[in-house]
Amino acid sequence: MNLIKDVFQITRDKKSDSQWLLEHVANIHRLGKSPEIFLDGHGNIFNPITTLKLCALEYYVNLYTRVLNEENVRLNHWNGIAFLDVFAGSGLNLIGKNHSPIAGSLPIAVKCHFQGKSCSHPFNHYYGIEKDQNHFNALEARMKSLGVTQNSTIKHDLAENALPEIISDIEKNNYHYLAFIDFEGVKGLSKEKMDSLLKIKGDLMITHILSERRTLGRAKKGMGDEMILEKKYGEGVLEICETEDDLQELYISNIKEHDREHIITINIESGNGYAYRLIFAIRNTKGNSQFIPGILALKKRIEAFSGVDAQHIINQLDGRMSRLPEI
Ligand SMILES: C[S@@+](CC[C@H](N)C(=O)[O-])C[C@H]1O[C@@H](n2cnc3c(N)ncnc32)[C@H](O)[C@@H]1O
């Protein structure tokens, strides 16, 4: 009963969208600047749109660990929950031309879990994969600084190579996973590996990049991108898909075939003509019916803004003059 009340509170929250965004950007900004995460300041350099994606992750990690608490983990007969970051980055993002620090995805998963009185259930294990040596070193140092080395497995490798061992480990430990699959582009994770991840129990949050339209255009003209698309979407993709919405639909229909009955997409806009979608894919498990209203409330908040608004907020937090967005 309490859990249901909590989510209704989120949904009915009278806070304005601007206040909500300010609070969430401030959380991940504060975290990014904190001594335990900032360290030597090495980070992934990204545009302000990344801030909205990470606000969504911060909110979802909190909701996820609130809903899948110890009681629900026990009711589902799991040994625990795990966070899997397939394209993990360095643990710190440097945003916009001023390189303002915003915490990266794994530190968010470690620090932004629900810490209520009645239940507190952070992830039991953190898995991450990062191909770049410098990002990997920085991420390892940050996980050490956060004191979670014993509970983490960070691989310096390509996702395609590292995933099979991680999947076996999650399965062997009987964890239920939340996977964050933060694609940088089309490449990096084949349909074959995605299917093997979908075969074991867990939920997913995926960044679907809309610029795949260009790849589709080149592939249709036989300009060499056919293999790239087939690897990610499967054989026959070029016959089935005419637009990037078709690509997304095909991707989602494959996820649905693997018993992820609830799919919600959130549109993330840069404000400068660039956009991507977050795909939330959720299994039916005991106690998780609160996810849907929670993610729908998140969708309403995030889609009210663009990366330009996020940059205004960061400017304010950094003490540079900028008006907060008004909705
Ligand atoms: C979008 S960034 C990740 C940011 C991170 N998830 C965050 O939100 O803080 C993608 C990261 O994946 C890494 N990467 C790209 N392709 C990869 C691959 N095939 N295997 C493993 N890592 C990869 C890049 O070096 C980059 O650091």
Ligand as a Chemical Component Dictionary entry (heavy atoms), coordinates in Angstrom:
data_LIG
# 
_chem_comp.id                   LIG 
_chem_comp.type                 NON-POLYMER 
_chem_comp.pdbx_formal_charge   0 
_chem_comp.three_letter_code    LIG 
# 
loop_
_chem_comp_atom.comp_id 
_chem_comp_atom.atom_id 
_chem_comp_atom.alt_atom_id 
_chem_comp_atom.type_symbol 
_chem_comp_atom.charge 
_chem_comp_atom.model_Cartn_x 
_chem_comp_atom.model_Cartn_y 
_chem_comp_atom.model_Cartn_z 
_chem_comp_atom.pdbx_ordinal 
LIG C1  C1  C 0  27.240 7.621  -24.369 1  
LIG S1  S1  S 1  28.760 7.213  -23.615 2  
LIG C2  C2  C 0  28.314 6.555  -22.076 3  
LIG C3  C3  C 0  28.002 7.489  -21.041 4  
LIG C4  C4  C 0  27.575 6.828  -19.761 5  
LIG N1  N1  N 0  26.617 5.748  -19.973 6  
LIG C5  C5  C 0  26.921 7.867  -18.903 7  
LIG O1  O1  O 0  25.718 8.087  -19.073 8  
LIG O2  O2  O -1 27.588 8.438  -18.054 9  
LIG C6  C6  C 0  29.185 5.742  -24.418 10 
LIG C7  C7  C 0  30.473 5.124  -23.906 11 
LIG O3  O3  O 0  30.560 3.833  -24.495 12 
LIG C8  C8  C 0  31.878 3.593  -24.928 13 
LIG N2  N2  N 0  31.737 2.658  -26.049 14 
LIG C9  C9  C 0  31.392 2.934  -27.327 15 
LIG N3  N3  N 0  31.298 1.800  -28.047 16 
LIG C10 C10 C 0  31.581 0.780  -27.193 17 
LIG C11 C11 C 0  31.619 -0.630 -27.328 18 
LIG N4  N4  N 0  31.372 -1.205 -28.492 19 
LIG N5  N5  N 0  31.909 -1.377 -26.247 20 
LIG C12 C12 C 0  32.171 -0.780 -25.033 21 
LIG N6  N6  N 0  32.162 0.551  -24.858 22 
LIG C13 C13 C 0  31.864 1.325  -25.905 23 
LIG C14 C14 C 0  32.434 4.948  -25.297 24 
LIG O4  O4  O 0  33.857 4.976  -25.155 25 
LIG C15 C15 C 0  31.739 5.878  -24.301 26 
LIG O5  O5  O 0  32.513 6.095  -23.159 27 
# 
loop_
_chem_comp_bond.comp_id 
_chem_comp_bond.atom_id_1 
_chem_comp_bond.atom_id_2 
_chem_comp_bond.value_order 
_chem_comp_bond.pdbx_ordinal 
LIG C1  S1  SING 1  
LIG S1  C2  SING 2  
LIG S1  C6  SING 3  
LIG C2  C3  SING 4  
LIG C3  C4  SING 5  
LIG C4  N1  SING 6  
LIG C4  C5  SING 7  
LIG C5  O1  DOUB 8  
LIG C5  O2  SING 9  
LIG C6  C7  SING 10 
LIG C7  O3  SING 11 
LIG C7  C15 SING 12 
LIG O3  C8  SING 13 
LIG C8  N2  SING 14 
LIG C8  C14 SING 15 
LIG N2  C9  SING 16 
LIG N2  C13 SING 17 
LIG C9  N3  DOUB 18 
LIG N3  C10 SING 19 
LIG C10 C11 SING 20 
LIG C10 C13 DOUB 21 
LIG C11 N4  SING 22 
LIG C11 N5  DOUB 23 
LIG N5  C12 SING 24 
LIG C12 N6  DOUB 25 
LIG N6  C13 SING 26 
LIG C14 O4  SING 27 
LIG C14 C15 SING 28 
LIG C15 O5  SING 29 
# 
